Amino acid sequence: MECSKCGAKMKVIGTRSPLTPGKGSEVKKAEKVVAWYTSDFTVRVRKCLKCNTKSMTVELLLPDVEQMIDEAANGNFKA
């Protein structure tokens, strides 16, 4: 993955999921976005090797993403 700030490569420095939340802050942030639909996701914390920018990504199965989009489009999104 490339850094959105400088374009350099990013390294995964942490992986969390609802089953292995660690301290839980990353998982709690992701739950705000996807918990209305699924608890099956992975959060990865990444750090740029050049500028040290940190970011988080949330990984879902593609069928879950497609279904979430359909449900949200039909007004079934629950904030």
NUFI-180826 format. One line per 10 residues: number of its first residue (from 0); their letters; for each residue z, x, y of N, C-alpha, C. Coordinates in nm, 3 decimals, always signed. Last residue first. Layout:
NUM	A	Z X Y Z X Y Z X Y  ...
This chain:
78	AKFNGNAAED	+1.182 -2.711 +0.387 +1.239 -2.598 +0.460 +1.387 -2.586 +0.437  +0.958 -2.794 +0.159 +1.097 -2.825 +0.192 +1.160 -2.704 +0.257  +0.638 -2.933 +0.140 +0.718 -2.816 +0.175 +0.858 -2.861 +0.215  +0.467 -3.140 +0.092 +0.582 -3.128 +0.003 +0.668 -3.005 +0.031  +0.226 -3.184 +0.219 +0.349 -3.224 +0.287 +0.474 -3.211 +0.203  +0.005 -3.079 +0.107 +0.030 -3.222 +0.080 +0.161 -3.270 +0.141  +0.031 -2.813 +0.167 -0.077 -2.887 +0.231 -0.059 -3.039 +0.215  +0.239 -2.749 -0.009 +0.264 -2.746 +0.135 +0.157 -2.824 +0.211  +0.101 -2.773 -0.252 +0.215 -2.860 -0.223 +0.246 -2.863 -0.075  -0.095 -2.569 -0.225 -0.133 -2.709 -0.246 -0.020 -2.803 -0.208
68	IMQEVDPLLL	+0.072 -2.345 -0.199 -0.021 -2.380 -0.092 -0.063 -2.526 -0.103  +0.200 -2.350 -0.448 +0.278 -2.362 -0.325 +0.190 -2.404 -0.208  -0.017 -2.305 -0.618 +0.053 -2.433 -0.624 +0.137 -2.456 -0.498  -0.083 -2.040 -0.547 -0.182 -2.148 -0.534 -0.114 -2.284 -0.531  +0.157 -1.911 -0.616 +0.110 -1.909 -0.477 +0.010 -2.023 -0.455  +0.161 -1.956 -0.893 +0.268 -2.009 -0.809 +0.224 -2.015 -0.662  -0.066 -1.813 -0.978 -0.062 -1.959 -0.994 +0.048 -2.024 -0.910  +0.024 -1.545 -0.905 -0.085 -1.610 -0.835 -0.086 -1.762 -0.856  +0.372 -1.486 -0.876 +0.257 -1.502 -0.964 +0.151 -1.581 -0.888  +0.481 -1.285 -0.599 +0.482 -1.408 -0.677 +0.364 -1.407 -0.771
58	EVTMSKTNCK	+0.667 -1.063 -0.404 +0.563 -1.078 -0.505 +0.587 -1.206 -0.585  +0.711 -0.968 -0.081 +0.758 -1.064 -0.180 +0.642 -1.086 -0.276  +0.803 -0.668 +0.088 +0.701 -0.755 +0.034 +0.766 -0.847 -0.069  +0.920 -0.515 +0.385 +0.951 -0.585 +0.259 +0.828 -0.665 +0.218  +0.933 -0.189 +0.537 +0.888 -0.327 +0.529 +0.926 -0.384 +0.393  +0.988 +0.079 +0.768 +1.025 +0.007 +0.647 +0.970 -0.135 +0.654  +0.847 +0.385 +0.877 +0.860 +0.241 +0.897 +0.895 +0.176 +0.764  +0.801 +0.660 +0.856 +0.929 +0.606 +0.809 +0.952 +0.458 +0.840  +0.558 +0.777 +0.897 +0.634 +0.737 +1.017 +0.769 +0.672 +0.986  +0.486 +0.867 +0.627 +0.456 +0.943 +0.749 +0.549 +0.906 +0.865
48	LCKRVRVTFD	+0.555 +0.699 +0.425 +0.577 +0.842 +0.402 +0.554 +0.926 +0.526  +0.726 +0.398 +0.481 +0.608 +0.479 +0.509 +0.643 +0.627 +0.493  +0.880 +0.212 +0.228 +0.899 +0.302 +0.342 +0.774 +0.388 +0.357  +0.974 -0.114 +0.106 +0.882 +0.000 +0.111 +0.907 +0.082 +0.238  +1.118 -0.322 -0.122 +1.137 -0.258 +0.007 +1.055 -0.131 +0.003  +1.019 -0.615 -0.283 +1.013 -0.469 -0.282 +1.031 -0.421 -0.138  +1.121 -0.884 -0.478 +1.117 -0.829 -0.344 +1.113 -0.677 -0.356  +0.981 -1.128 -0.686 +1.032 -0.992 -0.675 +1.017 -0.947 -0.530  +1.055 -1.451 -0.832 +0.985 -1.363 -0.739 +1.052 -1.226 -0.740  +1.136 -1.742 -0.917 +1.073 -1.633 -0.991 +0.989 -1.548 -0.895
38	STYWAVVKEA	+1.216 -1.967 -0.807 +1.316 -1.859 -0.802 +1.264 -1.738 -0.879  +1.011 -2.182 -0.600 +1.038 -2.102 -0.721 +1.151 -2.002 -0.699  +1.025 -2.360 -0.374 +0.929 -2.379 -0.483 +0.970 -2.307 -0.611  +1.220 -2.295 -0.203 +1.190 -2.438 -0.213 +1.096 -2.465 -0.330  +1.216 -2.016 -0.195 +1.310 -2.083 -0.287 +1.285 -2.232 -0.300  +1.052 -1.882 -0.009 +0.995 -1.930 -0.136 +1.087 -2.010 -0.225  +1.192 -1.827 +0.233 +1.048 -1.857 +0.235 +1.002 -1.925 +0.106  +1.452 -1.775 +0.175 +1.425 -1.864 +0.288 +1.279 -1.909 +0.289  +1.429 -1.579 -0.020 +1.461 -1.716 -0.062 +1.434 -1.816 +0.050  +1.399 -1.349 +0.132 +1.283 -1.402 +0.060 +1.306 -1.546 +0.017
28	KKVESGKGPT	+1.663 -1.318 +0.223 +1.553 -1.333 +0.319 +1.430 -1.394 +0.251  +1.797 -1.285 -0.021 +1.828 -1.399 +0.065 +1.718 -1.424 +0.166  +1.689 -1.041 -0.106 +1.663 -1.162 -0.185 +1.690 -1.286 -0.100  +1.796 -0.869 +0.085 +1.651 -0.881 +0.072 +1.616 -1.011 -0.001  +2.075 -0.902 +0.041 +2.016 -0.938 +0.169 +1.865 -0.955 +0.161  +2.197 -0.825 -0.208 +2.141 -0.958 -0.190 +2.070 -0.988 -0.060  +2.296 -0.608 -0.328 +2.380 -0.667 -0.224 +2.325 -0.803 -0.180  +2.130 -0.704 -0.621 +2.200 -0.596 -0.551 +2.297 -0.657 -0.451  +1.997 -0.903 -0.768 +1.991 -0.905 -0.622 +2.055 -0.787 -0.550  +1.851 -0.969 -1.023 +1.912 -0.840 -0.989 +1.915 -0.824 -0.838
18	LPSRTGIVKM	+1.754 -1.227 -1.020 +1.833 -1.185 -1.136 +1.905 -1.053 -1.112  +1.604 -1.239 -0.786 +1.723 -1.322 -0.797 +1.812 -1.284 -0.915  +1.536 -0.886 -0.730 +1.494 -1.020 -0.770 +1.619 -1.108 -0.774  +1.417 -0.574 -0.594 +1.520 -0.674 -0.618 +1.457 -0.805 -0.662  +1.372 -0.235 -0.537 +1.317 -0.355 -0.600 +1.432 -0.448 -0.634  +1.299 +0.032 -0.312 +1.394 -0.063 -0.370 +1.323 -0.184 -0.425  +1.102 +0.188 -0.223 +1.235 +0.250 -0.227 +1.340 +0.155 -0.282  +0.768 +0.265 -0.260 +0.870 +0.165 -0.292 +1.004 +0.236 -0.302  +0.590 +0.407 +0.011 +0.657 +0.428 -0.117 +0.759 +0.317 -0.137  +0.268 +0.401 +0.164 +0.408 +0.360 +0.160 +0.461 +0.378 +0.020
8	KAGCKSCEM	+0.032 +0.605 +0.345 +0.082 +0.542 +0.223 +0.230 +0.509 +0.235  -0.065 +0.516 +0.686 -0.033 +0.610 +0.578 +0.018 +0.533 +0.456  -0.098 +0.343 +0.900 -0.202 +0.348 +0.798 -0.176 +0.444 +0.683  +0.091 +0.288 +1.095 +0.012 +0.412 +1.108 -0.098 +0.427 +1.003  +0.172 +0.014 +1.057 +0.188 +0.082 +1.185 +0.095 +0.203 +1.199  +0.142 -0.069 +0.802 +0.074 -0.148 +0.905 +0.083 -0.082 +1.042  +0.076 +0.154 +0.541 +0.164 +0.119 +0.651 +0.086 +0.041 +0.757  -0.065 +0.041 +0.231 -0.072 +0.119 +0.353 +0.022 +0.065 +0.460  +0.000 +0.083 -0.116 +0.000 +0.000 +0.000 +0.000 +0.089 +0.123
